[in-house]
Amino acid sequence: MAELTVSGGTHPILKDDYASEWMGIEVLALDDGHATIRMRLRQEMLNGFGMAHGGMIFAFGDTAFALACNPANPLPGEDSNITVAAGVDINFLKPAFRGQVLTAVANRRASTGRSGLYDIQIYAADPGAGIPTAAPAGAAPAATLPGQLPTDILPGELIAEFRGRSRTISKK
């Protein structure tokens, strides 16, 4: 499955997430309403122009969105609900290419009742551009203000902006 350490365990939504596993997503940081993830672009993720397929960028941003919306360690009573996308928009700003490392940073902007609003920035960097490894098991992410990257993340150039609208529903 996708790589993540949250107090030594895997985020519950990644347990059976075969799409995120196939994409090779690694979770770098999680907090309430926040997630930072990364993956390397492979050949099978490219379109006919030799750049990242928009659907791959979208799916990557959607995983960051889902991780930010759903708690890694639900409190009693929260485990009977899930938070899903009610709608999303994505704006592609620049292309990304094979071998580049993508980083997505998701932050909750607003929440009221069962609805939420999240912004996800997606960046691309060339391999070896000082991209950090994930934090050790149980380590807290680098301190940030809401909407800021952890200070140890060097994400590269902004390539897409993803905005998600969430809705919390009963788990079935």
Secondary structure, DSSP 8 states (H G I E B T S, - for coil): --B--BTTB--GGGTT-HHHHHHT-EEEEEETTEEEEEEE--GGGB-TTSBB-HHHHHHHHHHHHHHHHS-SS--TTGGGEEEEEEEEEEEE-S--BTT-EEEEEEEEEEEETTEEEEEEEEEEE-TTSS------TT-------TT---TT----EEEEEEEEEEEEEE--
